[in-house]
Amino acid sequence: MSYTVSEPSAAPRVPVGGSLAELREHIGAAARLRRAASLDDWLRSIFPSHLPGVSLVAVGGLGRRDCAPYSDLDLVLLHNGTAGIDRIASGLWYPIWDARLGLDHSVRTIPEALSVAVDDVKVALGLLDARHVAGDKALSAELVAATGDQWRRTAVRLLPQLKEISQTRWATHGELAFLLEGDLKEAAGGLRDLTILRGMGRAGIADTMRPAVRAADLRLLDTRDALHLAVGRRVDRLVAQERGTVAELLDLDDGDALLRRVAGDARTIAHALDDAWRAADRLRSGRRGLSPAGKSVRRPVARDVVEHDGELVLARTAIGPTPDPTLSLRVAAAAATVRLPIARATAEWLATFSPPLSAPWPPAARAALVSLLGSGPGLLPTWETCDRYGLIDAWLPEWARMRSLPQHHPIHRFTLDRHLVQAAYEASSFAREVDRPDLLLIGAFLHDVGKGLPGDHSTVGAPIAASIATRIGLPPADVAVISSLVRLHLLLPDVATRRDLSDPMTISSVAAEVGDATTLDLLHALARADAHATGPAAWSDWKERLMAQLVSRVHTALDTGALPAPPQPDPELLSGDLPALHLDGDRVAVATADRRGLLGSVAACLAMHRLDVLSADASTVDGRAIVEFVTQPRYGSPADPIALAADLRRVAAGDVSVTQRLRARPPLGREAAAPRVVWLREVATDAVVLELRAADSAGLLYRVATALDEAGAQVRAARISTLGGDVVDAFYLEGAWAGPADRDRVEAAVLAAV
C-alpha cells in the first residue's frame, strides 16, 4: 500500500523567556485552545494523507484541548487491520521525537482498544478523552462512540479498581490542599482527580462537574501553565522556589496567596470526589434507603440526627421555622463519632438556615465541639465537610484568617488550619493521660492561633485563645488554663532539647512557669500531639525520652520541692588507665588527662563517623577531662564500633589527624538566614548559656566548640536541637560572663566558626 506524507511544518514551540506580559499570553483557557489547535495542525501535516482505515486520535490533555505549555502528547494510532501499520507508526512517531516532544503512544484496532479498556480502568478513563485529529474520521467516531457506551456499562464494576489506584496515589503524593510543595496533578485534589470526576459524570453516577468544580479545574490548569513557563519544562510539583514567579505570572500578590488559592481549589475537587465515591458505593451496593416493604429506612444516630442511605441527615422534627443554634455542631459531632458523612443537602441546609450561636455558647454546643474534636479518625473528614460548606466560619470567625495559611518551616507538612485539626486528632490519643481531656482537646486545637500575626505566636495567640475559650462558654479558671497552654505549648520541647535537665535551676524554672501538676500533664500531652501533627522531623525517640525525663523531674519538684542532684561521671571513667572509653549504644564517653579542647576533638571524631550529637557534657575530676555524648547515626546506619573506638583513642591521646581531616572538608550547609547568637543569663545554676541559631552542617559542633575553647570559654554542657535544616545549639559556659567585651569576642568567634 502506498501513501504520501505532506511536507511537515515546524513543531509548535513555547517561547523561552520573554516579558511578563508575553508569558501571560500562554496562560489560560484561550492559550490552551491555541496550543491544541497548533499541535493538531502540525500532527496533520506529518500524518500520511489518502490513507483509508487509519486515523490519529488524541487522548489526555491534547484530547481535552487543555494541554500545558510543556505537556507530553498522548496519541493512539487507530487502524482496522491495515497492512504495514508498524511502518506507518514509525513514520509518525519519529518526527515527534525529533521535535523533542514527549510522547505516550499506542497502535490499536477498535476491538483491541476496547479489550484493554474493559479491564484497565486507567485506559478506559483515558479513552473517554479521545478526539479525532487526522485520518479516517469515521474510524475515530466509531471508537469514541464505542468507548462511551462501554464505559457506561462497565464503570460501576471498574470503580473499586479505580478507587484502589487513587488511594495508592494519594498515599504517595499526599493532599494538595495541605501541602507546601504539592503535585498539581497527582496529589489528592489535583488534576488527576478531575479526570476521575469527569469519568464518573460520564457514567451518570453523580453530578460531578458543578460550577465550583469547573472553576477549580480552570484555575489549577492556569497554575500548571504558569509553573511550566516559570521552570521552562514539564513539571507538576509546585516547589517553594517557583512560587513567587508563578504567583506573579498569575497576577497574585505573593506565593502565599498562590498556595491559598491552590488549597481552596484542591479542597473543592477532593470534596466533590468524596461525594462521587459515596454515590458510587450506593450504586454498587444497591442501597436505596428502602425497607423490604418499600418504605424509607432512617436509623436514629443522635438527637435530631438520623442515618439514611449511608449518610447523616436531619430528623424531620429538627426542621422548623427556628432551628436550634447548636444543631450544626451536634450534627458534626454525630457524624465524626459514627464516622458517617453528612449528606450534601443537609450540609447546605445547615449553612443556610442555622442561626448564629449566642455568646457564650450554650452547654450543648460546647459539649458537641469537644465531642467533635475528640472523635479520632472521624474528625478530619467531618471537619473538612463543615469547612467546605461554611459552617466553621459561623462557629469560629477567626478561622477564615487561618484557612490554608502556609507554614514555611520545613518541619511542617500541613497548612495551619489542617495542623490545628490534626493536633486535636493526635491529642485524642493522650486524653486518658490527663485529668481534663476537654481542655487538652481545645488547647491542642487552639495552640497555634497566633500564627500569621506579628510577634511570637505563643504570646500573641494566648489572648486570642482565651477570647475563643470565653466565647464557647468555658469558666474563667478553664480559660486561664487554655491561655497558659497556648502561651507555654513550646516550653517542654524547648527546655527538654536545649537545656541541661540535671541543672536544678532548669527544673525549678519550669515548675514555676507551669504552676501545677494538672497543667504540666496537659502541656506534656499537647507537646506530643503538636509534634506528631507537625511531621516526622519534629519528633524522635530521643526527644520523647528527654521530655519524659523533664516532666518526671518537674512533677517531683511540684510535689515535694526536691530538685535533681548534680550528675556524677561514669565511675569507669574515674579510675584506671587513660585514655578511657565507654561506648554503649547511643552513648559515647571519653576520659583523658586534663586538657582543653577535648570536647571539640571528640565532636570532630563523631562527625567523621557520621554521628550527630544530641547532647554533650564536659567536666574535670581529679585531673581527668571527661566528655560524655549522646549521639544518633546521621543516615540511620550505626558507626563501626571498632573503627570509632580506634579513632577516639587517637583523639584522646592528642592525635590531631582526625580533626585535620574534618578541617579539610568544607561545611555543607544550605543557604539560609544569617546565624545568630543569643546570651541567656539566670537560666543555669553555675553557667551562662550561649544559644546558637544557625543552619545545620556536618562538623558544626566541632567548629563551634573549638572556637569557644580558643576564645577561652569553658563549656560545661551542650544541648543540640535540630529542626529540619536548622539548629538551636545551647552551650553552658562556666563563669559569669558579665563583661560585654568578653561576650562580644566570644560571639564573634562563634559566628566566624559557623
ABEGO torsion letter per residue (X at the ends): XBBBBBBBBBBBBBBBEEBAAAAAAABEAAAAAAAAAAAAAAAAAABBBGBBGBBBBBBEAAAAGABBAABBBBBBBBBAGBBGAAAAAAAAAAAAAAAGBBBBBBBBBAAAAAAAAAABAAAAAAAAABBBABEBAAAAAAAAAAAAAAAAAAAAAAAAAAAAAAAAAAAAAEBAAABABBBAAABBGBAAAAAAAAAAAAAGABBABBAAAAAAAAAAAAAAAAAAAAAGBBBABBBAAAAAAAAAAAGBABAAAAAAAAAAAAAAAAAAAAAAAAAAAAAAAGBAGBBAAGBBBBBBABBGBBBBGGBBBBBAAABBABBBAAAAAAAAAAAAAAGBBBBAAAAAAAAAABBBBBOBBBAAAAAAAAAAAAAEAAAAAAAAAAAAAGAAAAABAAAAAABGBBBABAABABBAAAAAAAAAAAAAAAAAABABAAAAAAAAAAAAAABGBBEBAAAAAAAAAAAAAAAAGBBAAAAAAAAAAAAAAAAAAAAAAABBAABAAAAAAAAAAAGBAAAAAAAAAAAAAAAAAAEAAABBAAAAAAAAAAAAAAAAAAAAGBBBBBBBBBAAAABEBOBBBBBBEABBBBBBBBBBGAAAAAAAAAAAAGBBBABBBBBBBGGBBBBBBBBBBAAGBBBBAAAAAAAAAAAAAGBAAAAAAAAABBBBBBBBBBBBBBBBBGABAABBBBBBBBBBBBGAAAAAAAAAAAAGBBBABBBBBBBEABBBBBBBBBEAGABAAAAAAAAAAAAAAX
